[in-house]
Amino acid sequence: MKIPSYDDLARSIGDVHPRDTFDQVTRLVRCEEPVVRSSHASPEHAARSTQHGPPELFACLRARSDATAGALMSLARDFSSRIERDGDAGVVLDVAGLGRLLGDAYGIAAELQRTAFDRGVKVRIAIAPTQTAARLLTLGPMPPAEGGSRPDLTGGVATVVTGDVAAALGPLPLDTLQQLAGEPCRTFDALKRWGIRSVGEFAALPADELAARFGPQGLAIQGLARGLDPRPLVPDPGVPRFIQSIELEWPIEKLEPLSFVLARLLDPLAVALERADKGGAAIRLELRLTDKTIHSRMMQLPAPMRDPRVLRTLLSLDLDSHPPSAAIDVVTIEIDPAPARIVQFSLLERAIPSPETLATLTARLNALVGEDRCGSPVLLDSHRPDAFEMTRFHPPAPRPPGPPAPRPPGTLCLRRFRPPVAVRIGIAHGRPVHVAIDRRGMPGGRVEQSAGPWRSSGAWWDASGSHWDRDEWDIALSDGTIGRLYCDRGTGRWFMDGLMD
């Protein structure tokens, strides 16, 4: 009988790649010089980390007056715990988790402006997908109040970039890039002698020829000109972070035992949030797997919440839809804080479900039918009839007390049927005169008035069969119903597209 030794029971230690050590050091140490990341990394390293969830979004606040660094940090702490100082007059903060609370990037910028105005702090605000782009936009000249910028009553301007970062940075003068890079004047003097005057002109230079003349430092500066981040955001150690991590003795392969680990981490986080009078705006979950990859998930919450049971349920449902690819070694949870909400109930209005209940319900529906089939439909600006897309469900804001706002006179609302209802039509002199519908509860009868036809067609070049070709009629029936009919010109069949009210 063989007695197992410690070496037989202990887990084997995997090989450590030099790039792993480099990534860990750059996350902990604040580099003084831009770090050049090679674009010729091996495929093994390229697949070392898998990121999921909403895209990154960073905001930069830069003082425009005699505002102190403490005032900027106090303003930034109210929106995020992932804050990094940018000199004496600026801060960079991660605002990717505020989408469910404040809306899109423009909504976040407006809330930053409002808070800064209430505190009498004049700042320049820029929001972009990268830290470098946000910093450059606040260092550049004051943009006009159009093209992505919104003026504020305090005299500040919030610049928002959600698309092509390089195109947004192109018009900035070259001196802005020099101020950010902190390079000697001789480097930029040479560029000016070449006729380079803007950031976009420098970003368009051939990388190989630039490296031959300026070396790796020139490539690093060009990466800044293109809006690339040389390193991840390093949170300031003075800002309290709500983060818990645990290294497991044995890897976890199933999600059921993982839920107990999540509960163990979320309980102290909920206590810390309660002591700070905060709620969670977003949850960042990072799972280190046995195959040396990182499975990351970020969930935006519809309202600040700190109930550990609700948060565990949401994380479990999210992992059911996006399971990790291997066993789990280390579990890390970080919660982005937000001011706790104050709920005032009314005796005169019907009670509505709490944000925790709605968030749990939508998470269960997403896990059941898929994320692309659950949400809120939004109409698309297209000629295609009934063109829409599904977006994330946002609970409507509470309506102020009082009667609802009246609809402007002369407006009609078309309530479409999905799918449209097949009908039988009587035609006289080329116009519909009678509508018969087999479905119970649907209107039908004699057509009193009709307008049309309006021909609509498109996507005939699409081989997937999504093309349409139809004639539309607006009709008024004898019972007072107003609706829209259409005839599919390909099949000759008639359908009731919707009713108007």
N, C-alpha and C positions, 0 to 999 in steps of 0.2 A: 504494500500500500504506500502510495506516494503522498507525503504531506506537502501541501502547497506552501510555497514561500511567499514572502511579501512581493517579490518581483513578479510572481505569477498572478497575484491579485490586483496589483496596481496597474493603472492605465499607462499605456506607453505614451511618451511625450513626442508629439509630432515635430517635424522639421520646422525650423523658424526661417522664413524667407527674409533676406535683408530688407526688402521693401516693407515688410510688416513692421520691423523695428523703426524704419524711417517714418512711417505713417504715425506710429504711436508717439514718437518724439515730437513731430510737428504739431500734434494735437495738444501736447502739454507745454511745449516751450514756445514762446513768442519770438519768432524769427525777426531780426532786424533788417535783413535783406530779402528781396523776393526770391522764392525758391523756384527753380526751374524744374518742371516735371516733364520728363521725356514723353513724346508722343509715340515712341516705338516700344511701349511696354509689352511684355509677353502676354499671350492670351490667357495664361494661367493666372497672372495678376489681374488682368482685366475682369475676370469673372470672380474675383475674390470677394466682392461685396455686391449685394443686391439691394437696391433702394426701391421702396414703394411709397405710395401715398401722394399727397399734394406736392407740387413743385416747390422749390425753395423760393423764398421771398425775403428780401432784406430791406431795412430802412436805415437811412443815415440822417442824423440830426446834427446840424452845425450852427453854432451861435452866430447871429448877425449883429449883435450889440455887445454890451458888457456883461452878458449873462455868464454866470459862473459855471464851472464844471459840475458842481453839486446840483445846480438847477437842472442841467441836462440829464444827469444820471437819475435824479428823482423823477423827471418826466418819462425817461425810458423805462424805469422799473415798473411803472403802472401799465406797461404794455407787454413786457417780456422779461424773462429771467436770463435769457441768453444775450448778454450785452458785452460789447468790447469797446474800450476807449479808443478813440482815434485822435490822438494828440490832446491838447488842452481845450479845444473848442469843438469837439465832435464826438459822437458815439455812434456805433453801428449795432443794430439789434435785429434779431431774427423774428419776423412777424408772420411766418408761414402758418402758424397755428391759429391765427385770428380770423380766418375766412368765415367760419360759421357764426362768429359773434358780431363782426363789424362789416361783413360783406367783402367785396372785391378789393383790389389794391387802391382804387379811388376812395372807397369807403374808409379804409384804414388811414389813408392820408388825411381825409377830412376830419376824422376823429383826433388824429395827432395835432392838426391845426387848431381845432377847437380847444383841446386841453392846453396847448401852449398859449393861446389867446387868453384863456381864463386865468392863467398864472402870470401873465405879463412877460412871457419869455419869447423873444423874437428869434426864430430859428429858420434855417433853410431845411426843407424836408425833401428827400428823394427816396423813392421806392423802386427797386429793380430786382431782377432774378439773381444778381450776383452782388457781393459786397463791393467789389471794385467799381462796378458801374454806379452804385449808389454814392460812393465816396467821390467819384469824379464829377458827378452831376451837381453835388453840393459845392465843389470847389470851382466850378466853371462860372462864367458870367450869368447874370440873372436872365432866365429865358422869358419870352413873351407869355402872356396869359392865354395861350392856345397851343394846340398840338401836344396834348398830354399834360399840360400844366394848368393848375387852378389857382387863382389869386386868393389871398386872404385879406381880411380887413386890417390886419396888423402890418401889412406891407410885405409879408413873406409869400413865397410861391412854393407849392408842392409839385414836384416833377415826378410823374409816374411813368414807368416803362414796363410794359408787359410783353412786348414782342421781341424784335431783333435788337439786341443790346448794342452790337457793333454799329448799327445804323444810327442809334440814338446818341452814341458817343462821337460819331464822326465829325460833326460841326464844331466841337469844342476846340479851343486854341491849344497849341502845343505846350504853352506855359502851364496849363492845368495839369497835364501829365507830368511835367517836371516837378511841380509842387507835390504831387502824390508820390512819385518815385524817390524824390530827395537825392537825385543824381547830381554830380558836378556839372557846372555850366558847359564845360568843354564838349561833353557828349551831345547836348542839345544844341550847342553852337554849331557843331558839324552838321546836324540835321537841318538847321535853318539855312546854312550855306548851300545845302542841296535844294533849297526851295520848299522844304516841308514846313507848313504853317499850321496844320490842323492835326488832330488825333486820328481822324480817318485816313489822311494821307500817309501817316506813319504806319498805321495798321495794315495798309495795303502793300507795303514794301515786301519784296521776296524774302522769306525767312532765311534761306541759305546764304544769300549775299549779305544780309544784315549780320548774320553770325560770323561771316568771314571778316567783317570790318570791326565789329564791336564785341564779338565773343558771346558767351552765354548770357552776360548781363544785358546785351542788346535784345536777345530773345525774351528775356524776362520782362523787360520794359514793353516790348511789343505785345506780350500777353496781357499786360495791364491795359494797353490801348484797345485791345479787343474785348475788354470786359471780363477777362478770365481771372478767377481767384487763385492766387499762388498757394494758398493754404486755407484750411477750414477756419471758421470763426472760433476764436478762443475766448470763452466767457470770462469776464472779469471776476477774480476771486472774491471781491468785496460784495458781489451780488448774491444773495441767498438763492440756492437752487434746490428744487424739490426732486431729488433723485435717489433711487435705491437700486442696489445691485446685489446679486448673489451668485456665487460660483458653486455649481452643483457637484456633489461628490461623485455621482454617476450620471451619465447622460440620460435625458428624458426623450423618449421617442414618440409618445402619445400625448394628445392634448388634454386628456382628462387629468393626469397627475400634474400637468403644467398649471391647471387652474388653481391648485392648492399653493403653488409657488407664487402665482400672481396675487392671491389673497394675502400671503405673508408679506409681500412687498407693498401692497396698496394700503394696508391698515396703518402703518406708521406714516405714510404719505398723507392719508386723510387726516390724521391727528395733527400733523405739521401744518396743513392747510387751514384747519380750524383754528389753531392758535394764531396764525397770521391773518385770520379773517379773509381768506382767499378761497377761490374756487378754481377748478381746472378748466382752462380754455382748450387745451390739446394734450394728448397723451402720446409720448414717443416711446415705443417699445423696440428694444434692440436685443436680438437673440444671436449669440455666437454659437455656431454649429460645429460639429465634429469634423466637417470637411474643410475647415478654415475659412468659411464664408460667414458673412453677417446678414441676417434676415432682419430688415428694418421695416417698421410700420409706424405711421403717424395718423392719429385719428383726431379730427376737429370736432369739438363738442358744440351742440347748439346753444348751450348756456353754461355759465360757470357752475360746476358741480363737484362734489367731493365725497359722495357716497361710495364707499369701497365696493359694495356689492354690485351697484350699477356699473361702475368702471370695470370690474372683473367680468361681468356679463358681456359688456361691449367688446372687450379685448378677446374674450373667448369666441364670440361670434365672428369677429373679424379674422381670427386665425383659422376658424372653420372654412372660411372662404378663401383664405390665402395661407395655406399651411406651409411650414418650413420644409426644406428639401432633405434635411438630415436631422440626426439627433441633436439635442440642445445641451450645451455645456454651461453657458453663462447667460443670465437673464438680467436685463437692465431696464428700468422704467423711470422716465423723467416726465414730470407734469409741468406744463407752462401755466403759471398762475395768472389769474385775473381777479379784479375786485369782486367780492361776493355779492350776489344779487339779493335785493330786498323784495320780498313778495308780499303784496297787500291784497287780500281777498275782498270781494264785494258781496254783499247780501242781495244785490239787485240784479246781478248778471249770472248767467249759467257758468258753472265751473268747467274749466277746460283742462285737458290732461297736462301734467307737469312735463317740463322738458326731459326729465329722466325717463318718463314713461314713453314719450314719443321717440327718444333716441333708441331705447331698447326695442321698440316696435319696428322702427325702420331698419335696425341692424338685423333683426330676425327675418324680416322680409327680404333684405339683401342676400342673406345667407340661403334663403329658400328659393328665390326666383332669379337671383343674379343682380349685380349692381346696375347693369344697363337696362333693367326692366322695372326698376322701382325708383320713384322720385317724382319730380314735378315737371310736367310738359311745358316747353317753351317754344313759341312759334318762331320759325326761321324766316328771314327776309329772302324769300324765294318765290318764283312764279309757280312752283309746283303746288298743286292743291293739297291742303292739310299737311304741309311740311312742318315737322316739329322734331325736337330732340329732348331727351330726358336729362334733367339736371338733378343735383342733390336736393332733397326735400328740405326746405326751410320753413319752420312754423311761422305763420303770419304774426306781425307785431300786434300787440293789443290795440284795439280801436278805442279812441278817446270817447268818453261818455257823451251821449247825445244822439240825435237821429242821424242815420247814415246820409252821406252826401248825395244829393239828387243827381241823376244822370243828366248830362247836357241834352237839351231838347233836340229832336231830330236825329238821334243816334240809334242804331240798331245793333243787336248782338246776334251773331250767327252761332248757334250751338250745333256743332257737327256730330254726326253719328259715326262711331267707329266700331265695326265697319259700316259703310253706308247701307241703307235698307233698300232691298229690291222692291220695285213697284210695277204695276201695270198701268199703262197710260193710254187714254183715248185721244186721238189726234184728229183735228179738223183744220183744213187749209194750212197744214204745216205747223200748227201750234197745239200744245197740250190743252185739252178741254175737260178731261176727267182723270182723277187719280184714284186708284184702288190699291189698298195695302192690306195684306193678309195678317199682319201682326196686330195683336190686340192692343188697344190704347193709342194707336197711331192715328193721326188725322187723315182724312180722305174725303172725296166727294168732287163736286163740280168746281172747275177753275173759273173764278170770276174775272181775274185779271192776270196777265202774264207779260213778262218783259224778257226779251232775248231773241235769238240765242247769242251767247258769247262763247266763241270758240277758244279753247285752251289746249295746247299741245306742247310737248317737249320731251327731252331725253330719248329721242328716236335713235340717237347714235349709240345708246347704251345697250350692249348685248345681254345684260342680265335680266331684261324684261321689265325694268322699272319705268318704261316710257308710258305716257298717257296722251290721249287724244279724245276730247269730249266737247259737247255743246251744253252750256249751262243756261238754265231758265230760273228766274225769280217769279214765283206764283203766289196768288192770294186765293184761298179756297172759300167756299160758301159759308163755312163755319167761322170765318175770321182768321184762320191760321195763315201765316206767311212763311213760306219755306223756299228751299232751293232744290231744284231737280237738275239732273244732268243725264245725258245720253252718251254712253260709250260708243264712239263711232266705229271701233273695231268689232264689237260684238252686237251692236244695235240694242243692247239692254238699257233699261232706265233704272235710276236709283234716286232715292231721296237723300240728299247730301246733308241736310240739316234744317233746323227751324229757326226763325228769327223772332226775337221779342224785344 
